[in-house]
Amino acid sequence: MVNENEVIMLLLFIGVFIFIINKRREYKRIPYWKLILTAFYVFFGAVILTVAEGFIWPVSLNILEHLLYMCSSFFILTWCWMTFRRDKGGG
């Protein structure tokens, strides 16, 4: 069963994904921009799995979804660590 809020979240992420694809060249000004985009793409994959688990393989896709959320959080953590370490003259 798919909840309405999951579908709305997916539609919002599709809009943000289109925006990111169109503005991709401008992100090169952000330090370690590839980590941020990777975090978004992984999070976007988790949102897709959230909706897909309502149709097929609910247990397996739920586990994979939460693993993707964890990986996305790790990418954000790494980006924050690298960016703030760089600002303090450490890298």
C-alpha positions as CSV (number, residue, x, y, z in Angstrom):
1,M,0.0,0.0,0.0
2,V,1.4,3.4,-1.0
3,N,0.8,6.4,1.2
4,E,-0.1,9.8,-0.4
5,N,2.8,11.5,1.4
6,E,5.3,9.1,-0.2
7,V,4.0,9.9,-3.7
8,I,4.1,13.6,-3.0
9,M,7.6,13.3,-1.7
10,L,8.6,11.4,-4.9
11,L,7.0,14.1,-7.1
12,L,8.9,16.8,-5.2
13,F,12.2,15.0,-5.5
14,I,11.6,14.5,-9.3
15,G,11.2,18.3,-9.5
16,V,14.4,18.9,-7.5
17,F,16.2,16.3,-9.6
18,I,15.2,18.1,-12.8
19,F,16.4,21.4,-11.3
20,I,19.8,19.8,-10.3
21,I,20.3,18.3,-13.7
22,N,19.7,21.7,-15.3
23,K,22.0,23.6,-13.0
24,R,24.7,21.0,-12.7
25,R,27.5,23.2,-14.0
26,E,26.9,25.8,-11.3
27,Y,27.6,23.4,-8.5
28,K,31.3,23.2,-9.2
29,R,31.7,26.3,-7.1
30,I,30.7,24.3,-4.0
31,P,33.6,22.5,-2.3
32,Y,33.4,18.7,-2.8
33,W,30.2,19.2,-4.9
34,K,30.3,15.6,-6.1
35,L,29.7,14.3,-2.5
36,I,26.6,16.5,-2.2
37,L,25.2,15.4,-5.5
38,T,26.0,11.8,-4.7
39,A,24.1,12.1,-1.4
40,F,21.1,13.6,-3.2
41,Y,21.1,10.8,-5.8
42,V,21.3,8.1,-3.2
43,F,18.5,9.8,-1.2
44,F,16.5,10.1,-4.3
45,G,16.9,6.3,-4.9
46,A,15.7,5.7,-1.3
47,V,12.6,7.8,-2.0
48,I,11.9,5.8,-5.2
49,L,12.2,2.5,-3.2
50,T,9.8,3.9,-0.6
51,V,7.1,4.0,-3.3
52,A,8.2,0.8,-5.0
53,E,8.0,-1.2,-1.8
54,G,4.2,-0.6,-1.8
55,F,4.0,-2.7,-5.0
56,I,6.7,-5.4,-4.9
57,W,9.1,-7.0,-2.4
58,P,8.1,-4.9,0.6
59,V,10.6,-6.4,3.1
60,S,13.6,-6.4,0.7
61,L,13.0,-3.0,-0.6
62,N,12.4,-1.6,2.9
63,I,15.8,-2.9,4.0
64,L,17.5,-1.5,0.8
65,E,15.7,1.8,1.3
66,H,17.0,2.3,4.8
67,L,20.5,1.3,3.7
68,L,20.4,4.0,1.1
69,Y,19.2,6.5,3.7
70,M,22.2,5.5,5.8
71,C,24.6,5.9,2.9
72,S,23.2,9.3,2.0
73,S,23.7,10.4,5.6
74,F,27.3,9.1,5.4
75,F,27.9,11.2,2.3
76,I,26.5,14.3,3.9
77,L,28.6,13.6,7.0
78,T,31.7,13.2,4.9
79,W,31.0,16.4,3.0
80,C,30.6,18.4,6.2
81,W,33.7,16.9,7.7
82,M,35.8,17.6,4.5
83,T,34.4,21.1,4.1
84,F,34.9,22.3,7.6
85,R,38.2,20.7,7.9
86,R,39.3,22.5,4.8
87,D,38.1,25.8,6.2
88,K,40.3,25.4,9.3
89,G,43.4,24.9,7.2
90,G,43.6,21.2,7.6
91,G,43.3,20.2,3.9
